[in-house]
């Protein structure tokens, strides 16, 4: 039979824990890896808290879950100075500042400037966890979004409000392609999220790839050395700022590089909170979080967000779980080929494996027919390429192959484009027709 004194002590402990969980403030109990366990405060998943460090500074963290009687917190920043018993103070929900004064600025994952200048006056506070537009109030996709890239505009035509994935391995030119689209597209405002990037590449992207496009852009940066929660929040901060401009009636371009590193950040958070790993170690929350993020882009009854999300596929495997999930959510995908990049074919877009689900809604019948014919000629040449390389094909044996051989040079000329060359949308169809004439 249990000792009555032990039962009384157990009841007192439970009562103390219950009071801590309902208290307006909490106390750090222990830190395990990047997870902080706290007794209290009263909070919900996704709430933001401030942990008081020994030196008087604060560490921002987010409520990631609950375990027994403890609140599980994930830090946005490093844990220097956090000790057992440190105060945990709840703050307002996740909010950032947005407005036209941010154009030309570079911010961190929490919306704070990192370019050495203060935030301007007159900004509006927006919620980073806003819901997606109502499905019945979304505007129909009806207008072409010109990217300034011939291969995309001609054969993978994008609509205003469309969401497209750029599937690529490392080093095949996705950052250069993103920079070209940011500089040359018809968007009035760009919001660019660099999630999990190498620190060295941020300045290179801003100065070399983006260039003068920075004047109409807001850049959000969360580098690979920062906490997983900072990388995750960077994606939501960029989306919230893009939503602000969409609500002002702007034609917004949202570029995110990359969704894979965003998913890896959530994998760190989920596993630390005790979620079970599934495919390639990704917990279930990753596959629930991706549509929550991506569905927020698109057209509304005021403006539009046309989004391009890069997906860094491992070992060039296009069936990678993040790539596969992204394809099922998005309205199209652009596949970059390492073989084309190795052959100095830029942009290295594999036309035959890329598609736009909205293209048929926004192009003319003539454009659709020309694009289909170019794809057919390219597919015929690809099938016969091995025979041609070994000299096994005899001209005249197949009229389709003969036609492909005759036109492949002009087709490749149409598909190739230097990073700073802008394709004019009204001329794209005419040049494509000439390439296959």
MOBEL-V634496 format. One record per residue. N is the residue number from 1. RES is the residue in one letter. SS is DSSP state (H for helix, E for strand, C for the rest). PHI is phi in degrees with one decimal (none if undefined). PSI is psi as a letter, one per 40 degrees, with the letter a starting at -180 (999 if undefined). Layout:
N,RES,SS,PHI,PSI  N,RES,SS,PHI,PSI
//
This chain:
1,X,C,none,h  2,X,C,-63.1,i  3,X,C,-68.2,h  4,X,H,-57.5,d  5,X,H,-66.6,d  6,X,H,-63.8,d  7,X,H,-63.2,d  8,X,H,-64.7,d  9,X,H,-63.9,d  10,X,H,-62.8,d  11,X,H,-63.2,d  12,X,H,-63.5,d  13,X,H,-63.7,d  14,X,H,-62.7,d  15,X,H,-62.5,d  16,X,H,-64.0,d  17,X,H,-62.6,d  18,X,H,-62.0,d  19,X,H,-66.9,d  20,X,H,-64.5,d  21,X,H,-65.8,d  22,X,H,-95.6,e  23,X,C,-75.6,i  24,X,C,-70.1,d  25,X,E,-125.3,i  26,X,E,-127.1,a  27,X,E,-135.2,h  28,X,E,-65.8,h  29,X,E,-96.4,d  30,X,E,-160.2,i  31,X,E,-123.0,h  32,X,E,-124.0,h  33,X,C,62.8,b  34,X,C,-103.4,e  35,X,E,-106.9,h  36,X,E,-108.0,h  37,X,E,-99.5,h  38,X,E,-133.5,i  39,X,E,-85.5,h  40,X,C,81.4,i  41,X,C,-88.2,a  42,X,C,-63.5,h  43,X,C,-160.5,i  44,X,C,-126.0,i  45,X,C,-59.4,h  46,X,C,96.7,e  47,X,C,-67.7,i  48,X,E,-102.8,i  49,X,E,-131.9,i  50,X,E,-116.3,h  51,X,E,-101.3,h  52,X,E,-82.3,h  53,X,C,-84.1,i  54,X,C,-61.7,d  55,X,C,-85.9,e  56,X,C,92.0,e  57,X,C,-78.3,i  58,X,E,-122.7,i  59,X,E,-117.3,h  60,X,E,-80.5,h  61,X,E,-141.5,i  62,X,E,-126.1,i  63,X,E,-72.7,h  64,X,E,-98.7,e  65,X,E,168.0,a  66,X,E,-137.5,i  67,X,E,-136.4,h  68,X,C,53.0,b  69,X,C,-104.8,e  70,X,E,-108.1,i  71,X,E,-92.3,h  72,X,E,-95.8,h  73,X,E,-115.9,i  74,X,E,-114.4,h  75,X,E,-75.9,i  76,X,C,-84.0,d  77,X,C,-124.5,a  78,X,C,-68.9,i  79,X,C,-94.6,e  80,X,C,-56.9,h  81,X,C,92.1,e  82,X,C,-80.8,h  83,X,C,-131.6,i  84,X,C,-63.1,h  85,X,C,90.6,e  86,X,C,-63.1,i  87,X,E,-69.6,i  88,X,E,-120.2,h  89,X,E,-113.9,h  90,X,E,-68.9,i  91,X,C,-126.3,a  92,X,C,-66.4,i  93,X,C,-63.3,i  94,X,C,-70.4,h  95,X,E,-135.7,i  96,X,E,-136.6,i  97,X,E,-94.8,h  98,X,E,-137.4,i  99,X,C,162.6,i  100,X,H,-66.8,e  101,X,H,-67.4,e  102,X,H,-84.5,e  103,X,C,-61.5,h  104,X,C,85.7,e  105,X,E,-104.9,i  106,X,E,-121.9,h  107,X,E,-122.3,i  108,X,E,-91.3,a  109,X,C,-64.7,e  110,X,C,-99.8,e  111,X,C,83.3,e  112,X,C,-93.4,i  113,X,E,-67.5,i  114,X,C,-123.3,e  115,X,C,-99.1,e  116,X,C,85.4,e  117,X,C,-121.0,i  118,X,C,-73.4,i  119,X,C,-66.5,i  120,X,C,-73.9,i  121,X,C,-79.1,i  122,X,C,82.3,e  123,X,C,-81.7,i  124,X,E,-109.4,h  125,X,E,-82.5,h  126,X,E,-125.9,i  127,X,E,-87.5,h  128,X,C,-76.7,e  129,X,C,-109.5,f  130,X,C,-68.0,i  131,X,C,-74.6,i  132,X,C,-71.1,i  133,X,C,-57.4,i  134,X,C,-59.5,h  135,X,C,-60.0,d  136,X,C,-87.8,e  137,X,C,-107.2,e  138,X,C,-70.9,h  139,X,C,-71.2,i  140,X,C,-67.0,i  141,X,C,-76.3,h  142,X,C,-139.7,e  143,X,C,-130.3,h  144,X,E,-69.9,h  145,X,E,-102.5,h  146,X,C,-79.9,h  147,X,C,-91.3,e  148,X,C,82.2,e  149,X,C,-111.2,h  150,X,H,-57.5,d  151,X,H,-61.5,d  152,X,H,-75.8,d  153,X,H,-64.4,d  154,X,H,-81.9,d  155,X,H,-117.5,e  156,X,C,-130.4,f  157,X,C,-55.1,h  158,X,E,-103.0,i  159,X,E,-100.3,i  160,X,C,-62.1,h  161,X,C,94.2,e  162,X,C,-81.3,i  163,X,E,-117.6,h  164,X,E,-128.3,i  165,X,E,-97.9,i  166,X,E,-111.0,h  167,X,E,-91.9,h  168,X,E,-157.1,i  169,X,C,-79.9,a  170,X,C,-77.5,i  171,X,C,76.9,f  172,X,C,-113.9,e  173,X,C,100.9,f  174,X,H,-70.0,d  175,X,H,-66.5,d  176,X,H,-64.7,d  177,X,H,-64.5,d  178,X,H,-61.1,d  179,X,H,-62.4,d  180,X,H,-62.4,d  181,X,H,-65.1,d  182,X,H,-62.5,d  183,X,H,-75.8,d  184,X,H,-108.1,e  185,X,C,-72.4,i  186,X,C,-86.0,e  187,X,C,-64.9,i  188,X,C,-88.6,d  189,X,E,-140.0,h  190,X,E,-109.6,h  191,X,E,-123.6,h  192,X,E,-119.7,h  193,X,E,-110.3,h  194,X,E,-103.7,g  195,X,E,-106.5,h  196,X,C,73.5,e  197,X,C,-75.9,i  198,X,C,-66.3,i  199,X,H,-58.2,d  200,X,H,-63.5,d  201,X,H,-78.1,e  202,X,H,-63.0,d  203,X,H,-64.9,d  204,X,H,-61.8,d  205,X,H,-64.3,d  206,X,H,-64.8,d  207,X,H,-85.9,d  208,X,H,-95.3,d  209,X,H,-78.1,d  210,X,H,-82.8,d  211,X,H,58.1,b  212,X,H,-71.6,e  213,X,H,-69.2,e  214,X,H,-62.8,d  215,X,H,-63.7,d  216,X,H,-112.4,f  217,X,E,-124.9,i  218,X,E,-117.7,h  219,X,E,-110.4,h  220,X,E,-111.0,h  221,X,E,-122.3,h  222,X,E,-136.7,g  223,X,C,-74.5,i  224,X,C,-65.5,d  225,X,C,-83.6,e  226,X,C,-84.5,i  227,X,C,-59.8,i  228,X,H,-57.6,d  229,X,H,-67.2,d  230,X,H,-64.1,d  231,X,H,-65.5,d  232,X,H,-64.1,d  233,X,H,-65.9,d  234,X,H,-57.9,d  235,X,H,-66.0,d  236,X,H,-72.5,d  237,X,H,-63.1,d  238,X,H,-61.4,d  239,X,H,-64.9,d  240,X,H,-64.3,d  241,X,H,-66.3,d  242,X,H,-63.0,d  243,X,H,-63.8,d  244,X,H,-58.6,d  245,X,H,-66.8,d  246,X,H,-60.9,d  247,X,H,-67.9,e  248,X,C,-86.6,e  249,X,C,89.4,e  250,X,C,-80.5,i  251,X,E,-92.0,g  252,X,E,-97.0,h  253,X,E,-109.5,h  254,X,E,-107.9,h  255,X,E,-115.4,h  256,X,E,-129.6,h  257,X,E,-131.1,h  258,X,C,-136.7,i  259,X,H,-64.4,d  260,X,H,-62.5,d  261,X,H,-72.5,d  262,X,H,-62.7,d  263,X,H,-65.8,d  264,X,H,-65.4,d  265,X,H,-63.4,d  266,X,H,-67.7,d  267,X,H,-63.3,d  268,X,H,-59.7,d  269,X,H,-66.0,d  270,X,H,-64.1,d  271,X,H,-67.8,d  272,X,H,-65.3,d  273,X,C,-83.8,e  274,X,C,100.4,e  275,X,C,-70.9,i  276,X,C,-76.1,h  277,X,E,-74.9,i  278,X,C,-122.9,b  279,X,H,-59.5,h  280,X,H,52.7,f  281,X,H,81.5,e  282,X,C,-77.6,h  283,X,E,-76.7,i  284,X,H,-58.5,d  285,X,H,-61.8,d  286,X,H,-61.6,d  287,X,H,-77.8,e  288,X,H,-88.2,d  289,X,H,-78.0,d  290,X,H,-58.9,d  291,X,H,-66.1,d  292,X,H,-59.9,d  293,X,H,-76.6,d  294,X,H,-74.6,d  295,X,C,-70.2,e  296,X,C,-73.8,d  297,X,C,-78.8,i  298,X,E,123.4,a  299,X,E,-91.1,i  300,X,C,-122.7,a  301,X,C,-78.0,e  302,X,C,-112.2,d  303,X,C,-145.1,a  304,X,E,-146.3,i  305,X,E,-119.6,h  306,X,E,-93.1,h  307,X,E,-118.0,h  308,X,E,-122.8,h  309,X,E,-113.0,h  310,X,E,-82.9,i  311,X,E,-122.9,h  312,X,E,-85.2,h  313,X,C,-84.4,i  314,X,H,-80.8,h  315,X,H,56.1,f  316,X,H,57.6,f  317,X,C,-89.0,h  318,X,C,-73.5,e  319,X,C,-98.5,e  320,X,C,-51.6,i  321,X,H,-58.9,d  322,X,H,-71.5,d  323,X,H,-64.1,d  324,X,H,-64.7,d  325,X,H,-65.8,d  326,X,H,-62.9,d  327,X,H,-60.2,d  328,X,H,-72.4,d  329,X,H,-94.2,d  330,X,C,-82.0,i  331,X,C,-97.5,e  332,X,E,164.4,i  333,X,E,-149.4,i  334,X,E,-115.7,h  335,X,E,-101.2,h  336,X,E,-97.7,h  337,X,C,-105.8,h  338,X,H,-68.1,d  339,X,H,-64.3,d  340,X,H,-66.9,d  341,X,H,-62.2,d  342,X,H,-65.6,d  343,X,C,-89.9,e  344,X,C,62.8,f  345,X,C,-102.2,h  346,X,C,-125.1,i  347,X,C,-66.9,i  348,X,C,-83.2,f  349,X,E,-88.0,h  350,X,C,-84.7,g  351,X,H,-60.9,d  352,X,H,-69.9,d  353,X,H,-106.2,e  354,X,C,-112.5,i  355,X,E,-157.1,i  356,X,E,-124.4,h  357,X,C,-72.8,e  358,X,C,-99.4,e  359,X,H,-58.9,d  360,X,H,-64.9,e  361,X,H,-84.1,e  362,X,H,-122.9,e  363,X,C,-106.0,i  364,X,C,-77.7,i  365,X,H,-62.2,d  366,X,H,-65.2,d  367,X,H,-62.3,d  368,X,H,-61.7,d  369,X,H,-67.1,d  370,X,H,-65.1,d  371,X,H,-64.2,d  372,X,H,-65.3,d  373,X,H,-68.0,d  374,X,H,-62.4,d  375,X,H,-61.7,d  376,X,H,-63.4,d  377,X,H,-63.8,d  378,X,H,-63.9,d  379,X,H,-64.9,d  380,X,H,-62.6,d  381,X,H,-64.3,d  382,X,H,-61.0,d  383,X,H,-66.7,d  384,X,H,-92.7,e  385,X,H,-61.8,d  386,X,H,-64.7,d  387,X,H,-63.5,d  388,X,H,-66.2,d  389,X,H,-67.2,d  390,X,C,-98.2,e  391,X,C,73.2,f  392,X,C,-90.5,e  393,X,C,-98.3,h  394,X,C,-106.1,h  395,X,C,-57.1,h  396,X,C,98.4,e  397,X,C,-71.9,d  398,X,C,-144.4,h  399,X,H,-63.1,d  400,X,H,-68.0,d  401,X,H,-68.0,d  402,X,H,-60.3,d  403,X,H,-63.8,d  404,X,H,-63.2,d  405,X,H,-62.9,d  406,X,H,-69.9,d  407,X,H,-108.9,e  408,X,H,-63.5,d  409,X,H,-65.5,d  410,X,H,-69.1,d  411,X,H,-66.8,d  412,X,H,-63.7,d  413,X,H,-62.8,d  414,X,H,-65.4,d  415,X,H,-77.2,d  416,X,C,-82.1,i  417,X,C,-161.5,h  418,X,C,-73.1,i  419,X,C,-57.5,d  420,X,C,-101.8,e  421,X,C,-92.1,h  422,X,C,-100.0,h  423,X,C,-89.1,h  424,X,C,-85.9,h  425,X,H,-57.1,d  426,X,H,-60.5,d  427,X,H,-88.3,e  428,X,H,-62.4,d  429,X,H,-62.3,d  430,X,H,-63.3,d  431,X,H,-66.5,d  432,X,H,-67.0,d  433,X,H,-63.5,d  434,X,H,-66.7,d  435,X,H,-67.1,d  436,X,H,-108.6,e  437,X,C,-68.8,999
//
